[in-house]
């Protein structure tokens, strides 16, 4: 499995796989889109190391992230793919929920989590702030809850889209940064990926805790 993923990060197909995973995980939160982004960014750190003339840090082919026969991903392209796919996925979920009709409304009404998120999101957007959208992007399934909730509540796209874009850039930047700095500090090995993924999940746990907190009562 590790060897296959290492070969993928050394191939141009990594951009398509990352984009597709990020696009679809709004509907399938079990997809490891964050892990893919972190792994690819760690491989990008390998490219900078080789370019500096210190390629020996990578170690053996069984433990390195990037394939020796491949080319390390481009960090700006990886960031652009992840952020763009995140926004597109949010918009698809938003539009589907907008057109979902009464059946979707009944399904949301049966979920306390969706109803609560919808109410909090509506209040936040009405006040001109959408920090909840950004926080939810880091929480497990939070992106799905917020995007579907915004569409089902018929929030205007100009209220939702800017915050979705900010959330996408923040999440993609954080994930890419974790992989990059982890590769720089710990070497471009699976140890660096594991440490970076733990940091990614830690941010998700904090975001989930914030989302579960009851909304403050209006003054």
Phi, psi and omega in degrees: 000312181298320180295321179296318179292325177295321177294323180295318180293342176266010182241149175300341180294345181301326180294317180293320181293317178298313181298316181294319179296315180294322180297319188271343186286356171290334177260331180235081184299347180284348179295136184276055184296319180296320179296320179296317180297315180298316181297316179295322178292324176296321176296325177295326176297328177296322180297320180291327179292317179295320180297330179278357177088023180232055183288348183290346180297335188293332178080205184281162183292338181281342183245349181278158179279312183269147177286138180295332181274350183258182180248135182296146180296156175275127183298312179298320180293319179298316179297316180296316180298314183294316182292316181296316180296326178295315179295316180297318178297318177300316182293322178297313179297319179299313182291321179296319179292324179301321184263010186291334177075199186293328181298316179292321178301319179292322179295319179293321181297335179279350181250113180298323181296316180293319180296315180298314180297322179296317180294315181294320179295317179299318179294320181294316181291326179295329178277002179084013180229143181227036180301332178300324179297319180292315180297319183297333181297334181270340184278146176301123181065003180295322178300319180296314182300314184288316181296314178293322179294321179295320179291316181295328179277001179058038174293145180292144185296328180288344173277327187266318189299314180301321180288326175297318179295318178297319178297319180296315180293319180296314181294313180296318179297319179295315182294315179295318180298320178301311181296319182295306183290328175297319177292325179290321186274322186253359185088155185275066179237175179291341174296316178298319178297315182299315180296318180294321179293322176299318177296324178295316179292328178296317177298323178295322179294319178296317180296319179296321178297317180296320181292330181281343180295141178296144180294143179293144179291138178296144181291000000 
